[in-house]
Amino acid sequence: MKFGAIGIDHRHIFGMAANMIAAGGTFAGWWTDGAPEPLAGFQKRFPDVPRVAEADALLADPTLDLILISCIPRDRAGWAIKAMQAGKDVMVDKPGCTTLDQLAAIKAVQAETGRIWSVDFSERFEVPCVTRAAELVRAGAIGKVVQTVGLGPHRLNRATRPGWFFEREAYGGIITDIGSHQIDQFLYFTGSTDATVMHASIDNVGNPNDPDLQDFGEVVLQSPQGRGYIRLDWFTPDALPTWGDGRLTILGTEGYIELRKYVDAGASDATDTLILVNGERHAKIDASDAGMPYFHRLMADIRDRTETAMPQAHAFKVMELAITAQLHAERLGA
């Protein structure tokens, strides 16, 4: 399977492309507008992949099956629509879109073309300990899932951020952007196909000179299957050896699982630490060998026209809830 990329404005494109190559795909070419900050690192990582002069060259290439999209968030819907209309399946960086109107247009084109519109929610799909947690939940290790608590702290890294990062219209708001990761995990682990936004709020606490930047957000979700709390921020301190101490706690009727995804702060720099507590044991488990099946499954879906990597309705619902919660929070005001 061959794929191309449109837009490398966010470093998530590194993982998207590398994991598709690891799954057996061939990276045939890429296009981006101008010289975004990730450009040098991208060219160093993929030195043999050609940059094409126009994105339309990728869309017109009949040998390409999949287009990866990681341009400025406000532009992702437009490129995804063009790609689907050109007969390509799409994997887009989160957020897959930034407005409800964009989402409606994506839904219409996806229904018309029958193409795959998949969002790489990397905090689930690129984290092996989440894979292991899913296996444990399916095996009944903690009983019925009652609630998820998702923490999404991030380091601001102001010096490396482009101008669009500080523009609300460009990045979509903190809940639409990084909150979509946590909403994805809530729906997935509770087995929910829909949810109600019970509470959502945003604020700019520590960056008054950047009025469009939202550096704190929180969301409470409820569905017939469970409840979820989400906290987001741009306050990761410099001493932490990674960009954020992302964590997920999954509460069940017979135990709980805590995921320390990127660091076990205060104990170890190890990633993919899983803590399991139930009626039989309490254990700290290295889950770094659990794999990342999303990318192989997406390749199979492209070949077989199935939905094993992520149901199409799930991708739509995550973005609908994220944008709805964002708008609710903004109506309430910071």
Contacts in CASP RR format, 6 or more apart in sequence:
PFRMAT RR
TARGET T0000
AUTHOR 0000-0000-0000
METHOD contacts of the structure
MODEL  1
MKFGAIGIDHRHIFGMAANMIAAGGTFAGWWTDGAPEPLAGFQKRFPDVP
RVAEADALLADPTLDLILISCIPRDRAGWAIKAMQAGKDVMVDKPGCTTL
DQLAAIKAVQAETGRIWSVDFSERFEVPCVTRAAELVRAGAIGKVVQTVG
LGPHRLNRATRPGWFFEREAYGGIITDIGSHQIDQFLYFTGSTDATVMHA
SIDNVGNPNDPDLQDFGEVVLQSPQGRGYIRLDWFTPDALPTWGDGRLTI
LGTEGYIELRKYVDAGASDATDTLILVNGERHAKIDASDAGMPYFHRLMA
DIRDRTETAMPQAHAFKVMELAITAQLHAERLGA
1 24 0 8 1.000
1 25 0 8 1.000
1 26 0 8 1.000
1 65 0 8 1.000
1 66 0 8 1.000
1 299 0 8 1.000
1 302 0 8 1.000
1 303 0 8 1.000
2 25 0 8 1.000
2 26 0 8 1.000
2 27 0 8 1.000
2 28 0 8 1.000
2 63 0 8 1.000
2 64 0 8 1.000
2 65 0 8 1.000
2 66 0 8 1.000
3 17 0 8 1.000
3 20 0 8 1.000
3 25 0 8 1.000
3 26 0 8 1.000
3 27 0 8 1.000
3 28 0 8 1.000
3 64 0 8 1.000
3 65 0 8 1.000
3 66 0 8 1.000
3 67 0 8 1.000
3 68 0 8 1.000
4 27 0 8 1.000
4 28 0 8 1.000
4 29 0 8 1.000
4 30 0 8 1.000
4 58 0 8 1.000
4 64 0 8 1.000
4 66 0 8 1.000
4 67 0 8 1.000
4 68 0 8 1.000
5 13 0 8 1.000
5 16 0 8 1.000
5 17 0 8 1.000
5 27 0 8 1.000
5 29 0 8 1.000
5 30 0 8 1.000
5 31 0 8 1.000
5 32 0 8 1.000
5 58 0 8 1.000
5 67 0 8 1.000
5 68 0 8 1.000
5 69 0 8 1.000
5 70 0 8 1.000
6 30 0 8 1.000
6 31 0 8 1.000
6 32 0 8 1.000
6 55 0 8 1.000
6 58 0 8 1.000
6 67 0 8 1.000
6 68 0 8 1.000
6 69 0 8 1.000
6 71 0 8 1.000
6 79 0 8 1.000
6 83 0 8 1.000
7 13 0 8 1.000
7 30 0 8 1.000
7 31 0 8 1.000
7 32 0 8 1.000
7 33 0 8 1.000
7 36 0 8 1.000
7 69 0 8 1.000
7 70 0 8 1.000
7 71 0 8 1.000
7 79 0 8 1.000
8 30 0 8 1.000
8 32 0 8 1.000
8 36 0 8 1.000
8 38 0 8 1.000
8 39 0 8 1.000
8 42 0 8 1.000
8 70 0 8 1.000
8 71 0 8 1.000
9 32 0 8 1.000
9 33 0 8 1.000
9 36 0 8 1.000
9 37 0 8 1.000
9 38 0 8 1.000
9 70 0 8 1.000
9 71 0 8 1.000
9 72 0 8 1.000
9 162 0 8 1.000
9 164 0 8 1.000
10 38 0 8 1.000
10 70 0 8 1.000
10 71 0 8 1.000
10 93 0 8 1.000
11 38 0 8 1.000
12 70 0 8 1.000
12 93 0 8 1.000
12 94 0 8 1.000
12 120 0 8 1.000
12 122 0 8 1.000
13 38 0 8 1.000
13 42 0 8 1.000
13 68 0 8 1.000
13 70 0 8 1.000
13 93 0 8 1.000
14 38 0 8 1.000
14 41 0 8 1.000
14 42 0 8 1.000
14 45 0 8 1.000
15 122 0 8 1.000
15 126 0 8 1.000
16 68 0 8 1.000
16 70 0 8 1.000
16 91 0 8 1.000
16 93 0 8 1.000
16 120 0 8 1.000
16 122 0 8 1.000
17 27 0 8 1.000
17 46 0 8 1.000
17 68 0 8 1.000
18 45 0 8 1.000
19 126 0 8 1.000
19 292 0 8 1.000
19 294 0 8 1.000
19 295 0 8 1.000
20 27 0 8 1.000
20 66 0 8 1.000
20 68 0 8 1.000
20 91 0 8 1.000
20 295 0 8 1.000
20 298 0 8 1.000
20 299 0 8 1.000
21 27 0 8 1.000
22 295 0 8 1.000
23 295 0 8 1.000
23 296 0 8 1.000
23 298 0 8 1.000
23 299 0 8 1.000
24 299 0 8 1.000
25 299 0 8 1.000
27 46 0 8 1.000
27 49 0 8 1.000
28 49 0 8 1.000
28 58 0 8 1.000
28 61 0 8 1.000
28 63 0 8 1.000
28 64 0 8 1.000
29 49 0 8 1.000
29 50 0 8 1.000
29 51 0 8 1.000
29 52 0 8 1.000
29 58 0 8 1.000
30 42 0 8 1.000
30 46 0 8 1.000
30 49 0 8 1.000
30 50 0 8 1.000
30 51 0 8 1.000
30 52 0 8 1.000
30 58 0 8 1.000
31 51 0 8 1.000
31 52 0 8 1.000
31 53 0 8 1.000
31 54 0 8 1.000
31 55 0 8 1.000
31 57 0 8 1.000
31 58 0 8 1.000
32 39 0 8 1.000
32 51 0 8 1.000
32 71 0 8 1.000
33 71 0 8 1.000
36 162 0 8 1.000
37 160 0 8 1.000
37 161 0 8 1.000
37 162 0 8 1.000
43 51 0 8 1.000
52 58 0 8 1.000
55 79 0 8 1.000
58 64 0 8 1.000
58 67 0 8 1.000
59 67 0 8 1.000
59 82 0 8 1.000
59 83 0 8 1.000
59 86 0 8 1.000
59 88 0 8 1.000
60 86 0 8 1.000
64 88 0 8 1.000
65 88 0 8 1.000
65 89 0 8 1.000
65 302 0 8 1.000
66 88 0 8 1.000
66 89 0 8 1.000
66 90 0 8 1.000
66 91 0 8 1.000
66 298 0 8 1.000
66 302 0 8 1.000
67 79 0 8 1.000
67 80 0 8 1.000
67 83 0 8 1.000
67 88 0 8 1.000
67 89 0 8 1.000
67 90 0 8 1.000
67 91 0 8 1.000
68 91 0 8 1.000
68 92 0 8 1.000
68 93 0 8 1.000
69 76 0 8 1.000
69 79 0 8 1.000
69 80 0 8 1.000
69 83 0 8 1.000
69 90 0 8 1.000
69 91 0 8 1.000
69 92 0 8 1.000
69 93 0 8 1.000
70 76 0 8 1.000
70 92 0 8 1.000
70 93 0 8 1.000
71 79 0 8 1.000
72 164 0 8 1.000
72 170 0 8 1.000
72 171 0 8 1.000
73 93 0 8 1.000
73 95 0 8 1.000
73 96 0 8 1.000
73 97 0 8 1.000
73 98 0 8 1.000
73 170 0 8 1.000
73 171 0 8 1.000
73 172 0 8 1.000
73 176 0 8 1.000
73 177 0 8 1.000
74 98 0 8 1.000
74 164 0 8 1.000
74 169 0 8 1.000
74 170 0 8 1.000
74 171 0 8 1.000
74 172 0 8 1.000
76 92 0 8 1.000
76 93 0 8 1.000
76 95 0 8 1.000
76 96 0 8 1.000
76 97 0 8 1.000
76 98 0 8 1.000
77 96 0 8 1.000
77 97 0 8 1.000
77 98 0 8 1.000
77 99 0 8 1.000
77 102 0 8 1.000
77 103 0 8 1.000
77 105 0 8 1.000
77 106 0 8 1.000
78 102 0 8 1.000
78 105 0 8 1.000
80 90 0 8 1.000
80 92 0 8 1.000
80 96 0 8 1.000
80 97 0 8 1.000
80 106 0 8 1.000
80 117 0 8 1.000
81 105 0 8 1.000
81 106 0 8 1.000
81 109 0 8 1.000
83 89 0 8 1.000
83 90 0 8 1.000
83 115 0 8 1.000
84 90 0 8 1.000
84 109 0 8 1.000
84 110 0 8 1.000
84 113 0 8 1.000
84 114 0 8 1.000
84 115 0 8 1.000
84 117 0 8 1.000
85 109 0 8 1.000
85 113 0 8 1.000
87 113 0 8 1.000
87 115 0 8 1.000
88 115 0 8 1.000
89 115 0 8 1.000
89 116 0 8 1.000
89 117 0 8 1.000
89 118 0 8 1.000
89 302 0 8 1.000
90 115 0 8 1.000
90 116 0 8 1.000
90 117 0 8 1.000
90 118 0 8 1.000
91 118 0 8 1.000
91 119 0 8 1.000
91 120 0 8 1.000
91 298 0 8 1.000
92 117 0 8 1.000
92 118 0 8 1.000
92 119 0 8 1.000
92 120 0 8 1.000
93 119 0 8 1.000
93 120 0 8 1.000
94 119 0 8 1.000
94 120 0 8 1.000
94 121 0 8 1.000
94 122 0 8 1.000
94 177 0 8 1.000
94 178 0 8 1.000
94 180 0 8 1.000
94 181 0 8 1.000
95 119 0 8 1.000
95 172 0 8 1.000
95 176 0 8 1.000
95 177 0 8 1.000
95 180 0 8 1.000
95 319 0 8 1.000
95 322 0 8 1.000
96 119 0 8 1.000
96 180 0 8 1.000
96 319 0 8 1.000
97 103 0 8 1.000
97 106 0 8 1.000
97 319 0 8 1.000
97 323 0 8 1.000
98 169 0 8 1.000
98 171 0 8 1.000
98 172 0 8 1.000
98 173 0 8 1.000
98 176 0 8 1.000
98 323 0 8 1.000
99 323 0 8 1.000
100 320 0 8 1.000
100 323 0 8 1.000
100 324 0 8 1.000
100 327 0 8 1.000
103 316 0 8 1.000
103 319 0 8 1.000
103 320 0 8 1.000
103 323 0 8 1.000
106 117 0 8 1.000
106 316 0 8 1.000
107 316 0 8 1.000
109 115 0 8 1.000
110 116 0 8 1.000
110 117 0 8 1.000
110 312 0 8 1.000
116 298 0 8 1.000
116 301 0 8 1.000
116 302 0 8 1.000
116 312 0 8 1.000
117 312 0 8 1.000
117 315 0 8 1.000
117 316 0 8 1.000
118 298 0 8 1.000
118 309 0 8 1.000
118 310 0 8 1.000
118 315 0 8 1.000
119 180 0 8 1.000
119 184 0 8 1.000
119 310 0 8 1.000
119 315 0 8 1.000
119 318 0 8 1.000
119 319 0 8 1.000
120 126 0 8 1.000
120 294 0 8 1.000
121 180 0 8 1.000
121 181 0 8 1.000
121 184 0 8 1.000
121 185 0 8 1.000
121 318 0 8 1.000
122 181 0 8 1.000
123 130 0 8 1.000
123 152 0 8 1.000
123 181 0 8 1.000
123 182 0 8 1.000
123 184 0 8 1.000
123 185 0 8 1.000
123 246 0 8 1.000
123 261 0 8 1.000
124 130 0 8 1.000
124 181 0 8 1.000
124 184 0 8 1.000
124 185 0 8 1.000
124 188 0 8 1.000
124 294 0 8 1.000
125 292 0 8 1.000
125 294 0 8 1.000
125 295 0 8 1.000
126 292 0 8 1.000
126 294 0 8 1.000
127 259 0 8 1.000
127 261 0 8 1.000
127 272 0 8 1.000
127 292 0 8 1.000
128 272 0 8 1.000
128 287 0 8 1.000
128 288 0 8 1.000
128 289 0 8 1.000
128 290 0 8 1.000
128 291 0 8 1.000
128 292 0 8 1.000
129 259 0 8 1.000
129 260 0 8 1.000
129 261 0 8 1.000
129 271 0 8 1.000
129 272 0 8 1.000
129 273 0 8 1.000
129 274 0 8 1.000
129 287 0 8 1.000
129 288 0 8 1.000
129 290 0 8 1.000
130 185 0 8 1.000
130 248 0 8 1.000
130 259 0 8 1.000
130 261 0 8 1.000
131 287 0 8 1.000
131 290 0 8 1.000
131 291 0 8 1.000
131 292 0 8 1.000
131 293 0 8 1.000
132 272 0 8 1.000
132 274 0 8 1.000
132 285 0 8 1.000
132 287 0 8 1.000
132 290 0 8 1.000
133 189 0 8 1.000
133 248 0 8 1.000
133 250 0 8 1.000
133 257 0 8 1.000
133 259 0 8 1.000
133 274 0 8 1.000
133 287 0 8 1.000
134 188 0 8 1.000
134 189 0 8 1.000
135 290 0 8 1.000
136 142 0 8 1.000
136 257 0 8 1.000
136 276 0 8 1.000
137 145 0 8 1.000
137 189 0 8 1.000
137 250 0 8 1.000
137 257 0 8 1.000
140 254 0 8 1.000
141 254 0 8 1.000
141 255 0 8 1.000
141 257 0 8 1.000
141 276 0 8 1.000
141 278 0 8 1.000
142 250 0 8 1.000
142 251 0 8 1.000
142 252 0 8 1.000
142 253 0 8 1.000
142 254 0 8 1.000
142 255 0 8 1.000
142 256 0 8 1.000
142 257 0 8 1.000
142 276 0 8 1.000
142 278 0 8 1.000
143 252 0 8 1.000
143 253 0 8 1.000
143 254 0 8 1.000
143 255 0 8 1.000
144 252 0 8 1.000
144 253 0 8 1.000
144 254 0 8 1.000
145 189 0 8 1.000
145 190 0 8 1.000
145 191 0 8 1.000
145 225 0 8 1.000
145 226 0 8 1.000
145 250 0 8 1.000
145 251 0 8 1.000
145 252 0 8 1.000
146 226 0 8 1.000
146 227 0 8 1.000
146 251 0 8 1.000
146 252 0 8 1.000
146 253 0 8 1.000
147 190 0 8 1.000
147 226 0 8 1.000
147 227 0 8 1.000
147 228 0 8 1.000
147 229 0 8 1.000
147 250 0 8 1.000
147 251 0 8 1.000
147 252 0 8 1.000
148 182 0 8 1.000
148 185 0 8 1.000
148 186 0 8 1.000
148 189 0 8 1.000
148 190 0 8 1.000
148 227 0 8 1.000
148 228 0 8 1.000
148 229 0 8 1.000
148 248 0 8 1.000
148 249 0 8 1.000
148 250 0 8 1.000
148 251 0 8 1.000
149 228 0 8 1.000
149 229 0 8 1.000
149 230 0 8 1.000
149 247 0 8 1.000
149 248 0 8 1.000
149 249 0 8 1.000
149 251 0 8 1.000
150 182 0 8 1.000
150 185 0 8 1.000
150 186 0 8 1.000
150 228 0 8 1.000
150 229 0 8 1.000
150 230 0 8 1.000
150 231 0 8 1.000
150 246 0 8 1.000
150 247 0 8 1.000
150 248 0 8 1.000
150 249 0 8 1.000
151 230 0 8 1.000
151 231 0 8 1.000
151 245 0 8 1.000
151 246 0 8 1.000
151 247 0 8 1.000
151 248 0 8 1.000
152 178 0 8 1.000
152 179 0 8 1.000
152 181 0 8 1.000
152 182 0 8 1.000
152 230 0 8 1.000
152 231 0 8 1.000
152 232 0 8 1.000
152 233 0 8 1.000
152 244 0 8 1.000
152 246 0 8 1.000
152 247 0 8 1.000
153 231 0 8 1.000
153 232 0 8 1.000
153 233 0 8 1.000
153 234 0 8 1.000
153 235 0 8 1.000
153 236 0 8 1.000
153 244 0 8 1.000
153 245 0 8 1.000
153 246 0 8 1.000
154 178 0 8 1.000
154 232 0 8 1.000
154 233 0 8 1.000
154 234 0 8 1.000
154 236 0 8 1.000
154 243 0 8 1.000
154 244 0 8 1.000
155 234 0 8 1.000
155 236 0 8 1.000
155 238 0 8 1.000
155 240 0 8 1.000
155 243 0 8 1.000
155 244 0 8 1.000
156 207 0 8 1.000
156 215 0 8 1.000
156 234 0 8 1.000
156 235 0 8 1.000
156 236 0 8 1.000
157 243 0 8 1.000
163 170 0 8 1.000
164 170 0 8 1.000
164 171 0 8 1.000
165 171 0 8 1.000
165 213 0 8 1.000
166 210 0 8 1.000
166 212 0 8 1.000
166 213 0 8 1.000
167 212 0 8 1.000
168 212 0 8 1.000
168 214 0 8 1.000
169 212 0 8 1.000
171 177 0 8 1.000
172 326 0 8 1.000
173 202 0 8 1.000
173 214 0 8 1.000
173 326 0 8 1.000
174 202 0 8 1.000
174 214 0 8 1.000
174 215 0 8 1.000
174 216 0 8 1.000
174 217 0 8 1.000
174 232 0 8 1.000
174 234 0 8 1.000
174 326 0 8 1.000
175 200 0 8 1.000
175 202 0 8 1.000
175 214 0 8 1.000
175 217 0 8 1.000
175 219 0 8 1.000
175 232 0 8 1.000
175 322 0 8 1.000
175 325 0 8 1.000
175 326 0 8 1.000
175 329 0 8 1.000
176 319 0 8 1.000
176 322 0 8 1.000
176 323 0 8 1.000
176 326 0 8 1.000
178 232 0 8 1.000
179 219 0 8 1.000
179 230 0 8 1.000
179 232 0 8 1.000
179 322 0 8 1.000
180 318 0 8 1.000
180 319 0 8 1.000
180 322 0 8 1.000
182 219 0 8 1.000
182 230 0 8 1.000
182 232 0 8 1.000
182 248 0 8 1.000
183 195 0 8 1.000
183 219 0 8 1.000
183 221 0 8 1.000
183 230 0 8 1.000
183 318 0 8 1.000
183 321 0 8 1.000
183 322 0 8 1.000
183 325 0 8 1.000
184 314 0 8 1.000
184 318 0 8 1.000
185 248 0 8 1.000
186 192 0 8 1.000
186 195 0 8 1.000
186 221 0 8 1.000
186 228 0 8 1.000
186 230 0 8 1.000
187 193 0 8 1.000
187 195 0 8 1.000
187 223 0 8 1.000
187 314 0 8 1.000
187 317 0 8 1.000
187 318 0 8 1.000
187 321 0 8 1.000
188 314 0 8 1.000
189 250 0 8 1.000
190 223 0 8 1.000
190 225 0 8 1.000
190 226 0 8 1.000
190 227 0 8 1.000
190 228 0 8 1.000
191 225 0 8 1.000
192 223 0 8 1.000
192 224 0 8 1.000
192 225 0 8 1.000
192 226 0 8 1.000
193 313 0 8 1.000
193 314 0 8 1.000
193 317 0 8 1.000
194 223 0 8 1.000
194 317 0 8 1.000
195 221 0 8 1.000
195 222 0 8 1.000
195 223 0 8 1.000
195 321 0 8 1.000
196 221 0 8 1.000
196 222 0 8 1.000
196 223 0 8 1.000
197 219 0 8 1.000
197 220 0 8 1.000
197 221 0 8 1.000
197 321 0 8 1.000
197 324 0 8 1.000
197 325 0 8 1.000
197 328 0 8 1.000
198 220 0 8 1.000
198 221 0 8 1.000
198 222 0 8 1.000
199 218 0 8 1.000
199 219 0 8 1.000
199 220 0 8 1.000
200 217 0 8 1.000
200 218 0 8 1.000
200 219 0 8 1.000
200 220 0 8 1.000
200 325 0 8 1.000
200 326 0 8 1.000
200 328 0 8 1.000
200 329 0 8 1.000
200 332 0 8 1.000
201 217 0 8 1.000
201 218 0 8 1.000
201 329 0 8 1.000
201 332 0 8 1.000
201 333 0 8 1.000
201 334 0 8 1.000
202 214 0 8 1.000
202 216 0 8 1.000
202 217 0 8 1.000
202 326 0 8 1.000
202 329 0 8 1.000
202 330 0 8 1.000
202 333 0 8 1.000
202 334 0 8 1.000
203 214 0 8 1.000
203 215 0 8 1.000
203 216 0 8 1.000
203 217 0 8 1.000
203 334 0 8 1.000
204 210 0 8 1.000
204 211 0 8 1.000
204 213 0 8 1.000
204 214 0 8 1.000
204 215 0 8 1.000
204 216 0 8 1.000
204 334 0 8 1.000
205 215 0 8 1.000
205 216 0 8 1.000
206 215 0 8 1.000
207 213 0 8 1.000
207 215 0 8 1.000
207 234 0 8 1.000
213 234 0 8 1.000
214 334 0 8 1.000
215 233 0 8 1.000
215 234 0 8 1.000
215 235 0 8 1.000
216 232 0 8 1.000
216 233 0 8 1.000
216 234 0 8 1.000
216 235 0 8 1.000
217 230 0 8 1.000
217 231 0 8 1.000
217 232 0 8 1.000
217 233 0 8 1.000
217 329 0 8 1.000
218 229 0 8 1.000
218 230 0 8 1.000
218 231 0 8 1.000
218 232 0 8 1.000
219 228 0 8 1.000
219 229 0 8 1.000
219 230 0 8 1.000
219 325 0 8 1.000
219 329 0 8 1.000
220 227 0 8 1.000
220 228 0 8 1.000
220 229 0 8 1.000
220 230 0 8 1.000
221 227 0 8 1.000
221 228 0 8 1.000
221 229 0 8 1.000
221 230 0 8 1.000
221 321 0 8 1.000
221 325 0 8 1.000
222 228 0 8 1.000
236 243 0 8 1.000
236 244 0 8 1.000
236 245 0 8 1.000
240 263 0 8 1.000
240 265 0 8 1.000
241 263 0 8 1.000
241 269 0 8 1.000
242 262 0 8 1.000
242 263 0 8 1.000
242 269 0 8 1.000
242 271 0 8 1.000
243 262 0 8 1.000
244 262 0 8 1.000
244 263 0 8 1.000
245 260 0 8 1.000
245 262 0 8 1.000
245 263 0 8 1.000
245 265 0 8 1.000
246 260 0 8 1.000
246 261 0 8 1.000
246 262 0 8 1.000
247 258 0 8 1.000
247 259 0 8 1.000
247 260 0 8 1.000
247 261 0 8 1.000
248 258 0 8 1.000
248 259 0 8 1.000
248 261 0 8 1.000
249 256 0 8 1.000
249 257 0 8 1.000
249 258 0 8 1.000
249 259 0 8 1.000
250 256 0 8 1.000
250 257 0 8 1.000
250 258 0 8 1.000
250 259 0 8 1.000
254 278 0 8 1.000
254 279 0 8 1.000
255 277 0 8 1.000
255 278 0 8 1.000
255 279 0 8 1.000
256 277 0 8 1.000
256 278 0 8 1.000
257 274 0 8 1.000
257 275 0 8 1.000
257 276 0 8 1.000
257 277 0 8 1.000
258 274 0 8 1.000
258 275 0 8 1.000
259 272 0 8 1.000
259 273 0 8 1.000
259 274 0 8 1.000
259 275 0 8 1.000
260 273 0 8 1.000
260 274 0 8 1.000
260 275 0 8 1.000
261 271 0 8 1.000
261 272 0 8 1.000
262 271 0 8 1.000
263 269 0 8 1.000
263 270 0 8 1.000
263 271 0 8 1.000
264 270 0 8 1.000
264 273 0 8 1.000
270 286 0 8 1.000
270 288 0 8 1.000
271 288 0 8 1.000
272 286 0 8 1.000
272 287 0 8 1.000
272 288 0 8 1.000
272 290 0 8 1.000
273 284 0 8 1.000
273 285 0 8 1.000
273 286 0 8 1.000
273 287 0 8 1.000
274 284 0 8 1.000
274 285 0 8 1.000
274 286 0 8 1.000
274 287 0 8 1.000
275 282 0 8 1.000
275 283 0 8 1.000
275 284 0 8 1.000
275 285 0 8 1.000
276 282 0 8 1.000
276 283 0 8 1.000
276 285 0 8 1.000
277 283 0 8 1.000
293 309 0 8 1.000
294 309 0 8 1.000
294 310 0 8 1.000
295 309 0 8 1.000
297 308 0 8 1.000
297 309 0 8 1.000
298 309 0 8 1.000
298 310 0 8 1.000
300 306 0 8 1.000
300 308 0 8 1.000
300 309 0 8 1.000
301 307 0 8 1.000
301 308 0 8 1.000
301 309 0 8 1.000
END
